[in-house]
Amino acid sequence: MKYYLRGIITASLIAALLMTGGCKKTDPTPETEVNVPTKSASETEKQEESNVNESPSEPESSTPEENEPAELANQYTYTLTKESVSEAGVYTIDYPSITGLSGELIQDYINQSLKNAAMSMLLPDVNVENPLVVTYEVKRSDEKYLSVLYKGLLTWENGSIEIWNPVTLDIPSSNLILTENLVKSDLKSRTSFNEIFSKKALEKGFEFEAPEEWMGMYFTETGIVFYFMENDYSTEYTQIELPFSEIEAYINLDFGMTPAS
């Protein structure tokens, strides 16, 4: 009965979830010509050695090109704060929101996506007899990506089940990053990415030609993790991580236009 209920809950969640990114070398400063007394050959050689070893002067201020990365980082700087909604004895759902982003419209879109992903875990089966507690882990947070993994603990009379639901966002555009828009569209990129995924899956004991639509996905600082439950009897998720160092040439960095704000 436990596994039957879990199968129904898991299937319901999946159905609900489906509906619901060089310095410039300057020339040395020209030496000023001056009249000096004639030196001996040995003194001249020493002077030439000194001139060779002398380093050219460095520019005092940076160029606009050097300042650009810092300005870009500042444009997408933000702070994460914890929000929560609840109904006594039925559910408690925590989720993050961001503040301080320079683009107000982008910030609103991102916060809406963060809340929607959390609230989508509130299934019709949740009630006083089957309460739900949703927490979250921020897996990656920087000026390019924000990736959050929600973990919902659903309890009933025969036990409990932990359900995961991720959301990964491209900060500059506020768009969701999904399995279908993750990899570049050209054949070489898709083939190479799938080969790497297949190899990593095989190391875990599973045979897959490519990531499946029903798998979850989130970003970390070092790579992209795909996860799934092996079957209804599993108590833990299987996770397959693809290091960025191996896949960065095959994934998209641009996920859409930045909305006007």
C-alpha positions as CSV (number, residue, x, y, z in Angstrom):
1,M,0.0,0.0,0.0
2,K,2.9,2.3,0.9
3,Y,4.5,2.0,-2.5
4,Y,1.2,2.2,-4.3
5,L,0.5,5.5,-2.6
6,R,4.0,6.7,-3.3
7,G,3.6,5.8,-7.0
8,I,0.4,7.8,-7.2
9,I,1.9,10.8,-5.4
10,T,5.0,10.8,-7.5
11,A,3.0,10.5,-10.7
12,S,0.8,13.4,-9.6
13,L,3.8,15.5,-8.8
14,I,5.4,14.9,-12.2
15,A,2.2,15.7,-14.0
16,A,1.8,18.9,-11.9
17,L,5.4,20.0,-12.6
18,L,5.1,19.4,-16.3
19,M,2.0,21.7,-16.4
20,T,2.8,24.2,-14.0
21,G,26.8,31.9,-18.9
22,G,43.9,40.3,-21.3
23,C,45.5,43.2,-20.3
24,K,46.8,45.7,-22.9
25,K,50.5,46.0,-23.2
26,T,51.6,49.6,-23.5
27,D,54.7,50.8,-25.3
28,P,57.5,52.0,-23.0
29,T,57.6,55.8,-22.6
30,P,60.1,57.2,-25.1
31,E,63.4,58.2,-23.5
32,T,64.3,61.9,-23.7
33,E,67.5,62.7,-25.5
34,V,70.1,64.5,-23.4
35,N,73.7,65.5,-23.9
36,V,76.1,63.5,-21.6
37,P,79.8,63.3,-21.3
38,T,81.5,60.5,-23.4
39,K,81.8,57.3,-21.4
40,S,84.3,54.5,-21.6
41,A,83.4,51.2,-23.3
42,S,82.9,49.3,-20.0
43,E,80.6,52.0,-18.7
44,T,78.6,52.0,-21.9
45,E,78.1,48.2,-21.6
46,K,76.9,48.5,-18.0
47,Q,74.4,51.2,-19.0
48,E,73.0,49.1,-21.9
49,E,72.5,46.2,-19.5
50,S,70.7,48.5,-17.1
51,N,68.4,49.7,-19.9
52,V,67.6,46.2,-21.0
53,N,66.6,45.1,-17.5
54,E,64.4,48.2,-16.9
55,S,60.7,47.4,-17.0
56,P,58.4,49.7,-19.0
57,S,56.1,51.9,-17.0
58,E,52.6,50.6,-16.4
59,P,49.5,52.7,-17.1
60,E,48.0,54.3,-14.0
61,S,44.3,53.7,-14.9
62,S,42.5,50.8,-16.3
63,T,40.8,51.0,-19.7
64,P,36.9,50.8,-20.2
65,E,37.3,47.2,-21.5
66,E,39.0,46.2,-18.2
67,N,36.2,47.7,-16.2
68,E,33.4,46.0,-18.1
69,P,33.4,42.6,-16.4
70,A,33.2,44.3,-12.9
71,E,30.3,46.5,-14.1
72,L,28.5,43.5,-15.5
73,A,28.9,41.6,-12.2
74,N,27.5,44.6,-10.3
75,Q,24.5,44.8,-12.6
76,Y,23.4,41.3,-11.6
77,T,24.3,41.5,-7.9
78,Y,21.5,40.5,-5.6
79,T,20.6,39.2,-2.1
80,L,18.6,36.1,-1.3
81,T,16.0,36.2,1.5
82,K,13.8,33.5,2.9
83,E,10.0,33.6,2.4
84,S,7.4,31.2,3.8
85,V,3.7,30.4,3.4
86,S,1.8,28.0,5.6
87,E,-1.5,26.6,6.8
88,A,-1.5,25.4,10.4
89,G,-1.2,21.6,10.5
90,V,-1.4,21.2,6.7
91,Y,1.7,22.6,5.0
92,T,4.7,24.9,5.4
93,I,6.5,25.9,2.3
94,D,9.8,27.9,2.3
95,Y,11.2,29.5,-0.8
96,P,13.8,32.2,-1.6
97,S,13.3,35.5,-3.1
98,I,15.9,38.0,-4.4
99,T,16.3,41.7,-3.8
100,G,18.7,44.4,-4.9
101,L,18.8,43.4,-8.6
102,S,19.3,46.5,-10.8
103,G,16.5,45.4,-13.3
104,E,13.2,45.5,-11.4
105,L,11.3,43.5,-14.1
106,I,13.9,40.8,-14.2
107,Q,13.8,40.6,-10.4
108,D,10.0,40.2,-10.5
109,Y,10.1,37.4,-13.1
110,I,12.8,35.5,-11.1
111,N,10.8,35.8,-7.9
112,Q,7.7,34.6,-9.6
113,S,9.5,31.5,-10.9
114,L,11.0,30.8,-7.5
115,K,7.6,30.9,-5.8
116,N,5.8,29.0,-8.5
117,A,8.3,26.1,-8.3
118,A,7.8,25.9,-4.5
119,M,4.0,26.1,-4.6
120,S,3.7,23.5,-7.4
121,M,4.6,20.9,-4.7
122,L,1.3,21.6,-2.9
123,L,-0.7,18.7,-4.3
124,P,-4.4,18.0,-3.7
125,D,-3.5,15.0,-1.5
126,V,-2.0,17.4,1.1
127,N,-4.2,17.8,4.2
128,V,-4.2,17.4,7.9
129,E,-3.7,13.6,7.6
130,N,-1.0,14.1,4.9
131,P,0.9,17.2,5.8
132,L,3.7,18.7,3.7
133,V,6.9,20.5,4.7
134,V,8.9,22.1,1.9
135,T,12.5,23.4,2.4
136,Y,15.1,24.4,-0.1
137,E,18.8,24.3,-0.8
138,V,20.5,27.0,-2.9
139,K,22.8,24.9,-5.2
140,R,24.3,27.8,-7.1
141,S,23.9,31.6,-6.8
142,D,26.0,34.1,-8.8
143,E,25.6,36.8,-11.4
144,K,24.8,34.2,-14.2
145,Y,22.9,31.4,-12.6
146,L,20.5,30.8,-9.7
147,S,19.7,27.1,-9.0
148,V,17.5,26.0,-6.1
149,L,16.5,22.5,-5.1
150,Y,13.2,22.2,-3.2
151,K,12.7,19.2,-1.0
152,G,9.2,18.3,0.1
153,L,8.5,15.8,2.9
154,L,5.0,14.4,2.5
155,T,3.8,12.4,5.5
156,W,0.9,10.0,5.8
157,E,-0.2,7.3,8.3
158,N,2.0,4.5,6.7
159,G,5.2,6.6,6.4
160,S,6.6,9.5,4.4
161,I,8.3,10.3,1.1
162,E,10.8,13.0,0.1
163,I,10.0,14.7,-3.2
164,W,12.5,17.0,-5.0
165,N,11.7,19.8,-7.4
166,P,14.4,22.0,-8.9
167,V,14.4,25.4,-10.5
168,T,17.3,26.9,-12.4
169,L,17.3,30.4,-13.8
170,D,19.5,32.5,-16.1
171,I,19.8,35.7,-14.2
172,P,20.5,38.1,-17.1
173,S,17.3,37.1,-19.0
174,S,15.2,35.7,-16.0
175,N,14.4,32.7,-18.2
176,L,14.2,29.1,-16.9
177,I,16.9,26.7,-17.9
178,L,15.4,23.3,-18.8
179,T,16.7,20.1,-20.3
180,E,15.2,21.1,-23.7
181,N,17.0,24.5,-23.9
182,L,20.3,23.5,-22.1
183,V,22.3,22.0,-25.0
184,K,23.1,23.8,-28.3
185,S,21.0,22.9,-31.2
186,D,23.8,21.7,-33.6
187,L,24.3,17.9,-34.1
188,K,27.9,17.9,-32.8
189,S,27.0,19.6,-29.5
190,R,24.0,17.3,-28.9
191,T,25.9,14.2,-29.8
192,S,28.9,15.1,-27.6
193,F,26.8,16.1,-24.7
194,N,24.8,12.9,-24.8
195,E,27.9,10.8,-25.1
196,I,29.3,12.4,-21.9
197,F,26.0,11.9,-20.1
198,S,25.7,8.3,-21.2
199,K,29.3,7.6,-19.9
200,K,28.6,9.2,-16.5
201,A,25.3,7.3,-16.2
202,L,27.0,4.0,-17.0
203,E,29.5,4.7,-14.2
204,K,26.5,4.7,-11.9
205,G,25.2,1.5,-13.4
206,F,22.5,2.9,-15.7
207,E,22.2,2.8,-19.5
208,F,20.8,6.0,-21.0
209,E,21.5,7.5,-24.4
210,A,20.6,11.0,-23.2
211,P,18.9,12.8,-20.3
212,E,15.2,11.8,-20.0
213,E,12.4,14.4,-19.7
214,W,11.3,13.0,-16.4
215,M,14.7,13.5,-14.8
216,G,15.3,16.5,-12.5
217,M,18.2,18.9,-13.1
218,Y,20.0,21.5,-11.1
219,F,23.3,23.5,-11.4
220,T,26.2,23.5,-8.9
221,E,29.4,25.5,-8.9
222,T,31.2,22.7,-10.7
223,G,28.6,21.1,-13.0
224,I,25.1,20.0,-13.8
225,V,23.3,17.3,-11.9
226,F,20.6,15.1,-13.3
227,Y,18.6,13.0,-10.8
228,F,15.9,10.4,-10.6
229,M,14.4,7.6,-8.4
230,E,15.3,4.2,-9.8
231,N,11.9,2.7,-8.9
232,D,9.0,2.9,-6.4
233,Y,11.0,1.0,-3.9
234,S,14.0,3.4,-3.9
235,T,14.5,5.6,-0.8
236,E,17.1,7.9,-2.3
237,Y,17.6,9.7,-5.6
238,T,20.3,8.6,-8.0
239,Q,22.4,11.7,-9.1
240,I,24.5,12.0,-12.2
241,E,26.9,15.0,-12.3
242,L,28.4,16.3,-15.5
243,P,31.4,18.6,-14.8
244,F,31.3,22.0,-16.6
245,S,34.9,21.4,-17.7
246,E,33.6,18.5,-19.9
247,I,30.4,20.0,-21.3
248,E,30.9,23.8,-21.4
249,A,31.6,23.7,-25.2
250,Y,28.2,22.1,-25.8
251,I,25.7,24.0,-23.6
252,N,24.0,27.3,-24.2
253,L,25.2,30.5,-22.5
254,D,22.4,32.7,-23.9
255,F,18.9,31.8,-22.8
256,G,16.9,34.6,-24.3
257,M,16.5,38.4,-24.5
258,T,16.8,40.5,-21.3
259,P,13.3,42.0,-20.7
260,A,13.1,45.8,-20.8
261,S,12.6,47.3,-17.4
